[in-house]
Amino acid sequence: MTVNKNALEPRALRRVFAAHPSGVTVVAGLVNGLPVGLAASTFVPVSLDPPLVSACVARTSTTWPALRDAPAIGVSVLGAHQEDIGRRVGARTGDRFAGVSWRAATDGAVLLDGAVAAFECTIDRHVDAGDHEIVLLAIREHEHTDDLAPLVFHGSRYRALA
């Protein structure tokens, strides 16, 4: 193990953050009738009462400015079988939803078919957090499947649980 308590530069810190496994989500909504979304591995359940979840979005995101004013946001927790979707939606260019099976809730939240879990949300508030923005999302509806394993992001790679 390498220990360097003074190495707080972004590249070194990113390697340390990568030691923490996380699930992979797609945060998406309809904007002008089209699905707009991004991949987020910084998703956290926050509160049962009131029901809240959060996602962290980089300030450099070119997608979030279009999505942040959507009337509803869908959060889909990807399954191990959806690595290709994580890569596609996480790409910086191209049609992120080409070939992806999705549906829109009546309020415009975009949910991916085949996800382990999904949440229909509205934005509760934004919290400034350095080079990211923490977005608190109020849950309005949710669904899940018990028999699917989640997709995991660890060591800067997608992985499946063994």
C-alpha positions as CSV (number, residue, x, y, z in Angstrom):
1,M,0.0,0.0,0.0
2,T,1.2,3.5,-0.9
3,V,0.7,6.1,1.8
4,N,1.3,9.7,1.0
5,K,-0.7,12.0,3.3
6,N,0.4,15.1,1.5
7,A,-0.7,14.0,-2.0
8,L,-3.9,16.0,-2.4
9,E,-3.5,16.8,-6.0
10,P,-6.5,15.7,-8.1
11,R,-4.9,12.8,-9.9
12,A,-3.6,11.2,-6.7
13,L,-6.9,11.9,-4.9
14,R,-8.9,10.4,-7.8
15,R,-6.9,7.1,-7.4
16,V,-7.7,7.0,-3.7
17,F,-11.4,7.8,-4.3
18,A,-11.4,4.9,-6.9
19,A,-10.7,2.5,-4.0
20,H,-14.3,3.0,-2.9
21,P,-16.8,0.8,-4.9
22,S,-20.0,2.4,-5.9
23,G,-23.1,1.6,-7.9
24,V,-23.6,3.2,-11.3
25,T,-26.7,5.3,-12.0
26,V,-28.2,7.1,-15.0
27,V,-29.7,10.5,-14.0
28,A,-32.1,11.5,-16.8
29,G,-35.1,13.5,-17.8
30,L,-37.0,14.8,-20.9
31,V,-35.8,18.1,-22.3
32,N,-37.7,19.4,-25.2
33,G,-39.2,15.9,-25.6
34,L,-35.9,14.1,-25.8
35,P,-34.0,12.1,-23.2
36,V,-31.1,13.9,-21.6
37,G,-28.9,12.2,-19.1
38,L,-25.6,11.4,-17.5
39,A,-23.9,8.5,-15.7
40,A,-23.3,9.1,-12.0
41,S,-21.4,6.8,-9.6
42,T,-21.8,9.3,-6.8
43,F,-25.4,8.4,-5.9
44,V,-26.4,8.1,-2.2
45,P,-29.6,7.3,-0.5
46,V,-30.1,10.2,2.0
47,S,-33.3,10.0,3.9
48,L,-36.4,7.8,4.5
49,D,-38.5,10.7,5.9
50,P,-38.7,12.7,3.8
51,P,-37.6,10.3,1.0
52,L,-34.4,11.7,-0.5
53,V,-31.5,10.6,-2.6
54,S,-28.6,12.5,-3.9
55,A,-26.2,12.6,-6.9
56,C,-23.0,14.6,-7.4
57,V,-22.5,16.3,-10.7
58,A,-19.3,17.9,-11.9
59,R,-19.4,21.6,-12.5
60,T,-17.7,20.9,-15.9
61,S,-20.7,18.8,-17.0
62,T,-22.2,20.0,-20.3
63,T,-25.3,17.9,-19.8
64,W,-26.3,19.0,-16.3
65,P,-27.2,22.6,-17.3
66,A,-29.8,21.3,-19.7
67,L,-31.1,18.7,-17.2
68,R,-31.2,20.8,-14.0
69,D,-34.4,22.6,-15.0
70,A,-36.3,19.5,-16.0
71,P,-39.6,19.1,-14.2
72,A,-38.7,15.6,-13.1
73,I,-35.5,13.5,-13.0
74,G,-35.3,9.7,-13.2
75,V,-32.5,7.8,-11.5
76,S,-31.9,4.3,-12.8
77,V,-29.5,2.0,-10.9
78,L,-27.7,-0.1,-13.5
79,G,-27.5,-3.8,-13.4
80,A,-24.3,-5.9,-14.1
81,H,-25.8,-6.7,-17.5
82,Q,-25.9,-2.9,-18.4
83,E,-22.2,-2.0,-18.6
84,D,-22.6,-1.0,-22.2
85,I,-25.3,1.5,-21.2
86,G,-23.1,2.9,-18.5
87,R,-20.4,3.5,-21.1
88,R,-22.8,4.9,-23.6
89,V,-24.5,7.3,-21.3
90,G,-21.2,8.3,-19.7
91,A,-19.7,9.2,-23.0
92,R,-18.9,12.8,-23.7
93,T,-20.2,12.7,-27.3
94,G,-22.7,10.9,-29.4
95,D,-26.3,9.9,-28.9
96,R,-26.3,8.6,-25.3
97,F,-29.7,6.9,-25.6
98,A,-29.2,5.3,-29.0
99,G,-30.1,1.6,-28.6
100,V,-31.0,2.1,-25.0
101,S,-34.5,0.9,-23.9
102,W,-36.1,3.6,-21.8
103,R,-39.5,5.0,-20.9
104,A,-40.7,8.4,-19.7
105,A,-42.9,8.8,-16.7
106,T,-45.9,11.1,-17.1
107,D,-43.9,13.9,-15.4
108,G,-40.9,13.5,-17.7
109,A,-38.6,11.4,-15.6
110,V,-36.6,9.1,-17.8
111,L,-36.2,5.5,-16.5
112,L,-34.1,2.8,-18.1
113,D,-35.6,-0.6,-18.7
114,G,-33.9,-3.5,-17.0
115,A,-32.4,-1.4,-14.2
116,V,-32.0,-2.9,-10.7
117,A,-33.9,0.0,-9.2
118,A,-35.4,3.3,-10.4
119,F,-36.6,6.5,-8.8
120,E,-38.9,9.2,-10.2
121,C,-37.8,12.4,-8.5
122,T,-38.0,16.2,-8.4
123,I,-35.1,18.4,-7.5
124,D,-35.3,19.4,-3.9
125,R,-32.2,21.6,-3.8
126,H,-28.6,22.1,-4.9
127,V,-25.6,22.2,-2.6
128,D,-22.3,23.7,-3.7
129,A,-19.5,21.3,-3.1
130,G,-16.2,22.3,-4.5
131,D,-15.8,21.2,-8.1
132,H,-19.2,19.4,-7.9
133,E,-22.8,20.2,-7.1
134,I,-24.7,17.9,-4.8
135,V,-28.2,17.5,-6.1
136,L,-30.8,16.4,-3.5
137,L,-33.7,14.6,-5.2
138,A,-37.1,14.1,-3.6
139,I,-38.4,10.6,-4.4
140,R,-42.0,10.5,-5.8
141,E,-42.1,6.9,-7.0
142,H,-39.7,4.0,-7.0
143,E,-39.3,0.4,-8.2
144,H,-36.8,-2.4,-7.9
145,T,-36.0,-5.9,-8.9
146,D,-34.6,-8.4,-6.3
147,D,-33.1,-10.9,-8.7
148,L,-30.6,-8.6,-10.6
149,A,-27.0,-7.8,-9.5
150,P,-25.9,-4.2,-9.7
151,L,-23.1,-2.8,-11.8
152,V,-20.2,-1.6,-9.7
153,F,-17.6,1.1,-10.4
154,H,-14.3,0.4,-8.6
155,G,-10.7,1.1,-9.4
156,S,-11.9,3.3,-12.3
157,R,-13.5,0.3,-14.0
158,Y,-16.9,-1.3,-14.2
159,R,-17.2,-4.5,-12.3
160,A,-19.8,-7.1,-11.4
161,L,-20.2,-8.6,-8.0
162,A,-18.9,-12.1,-7.8
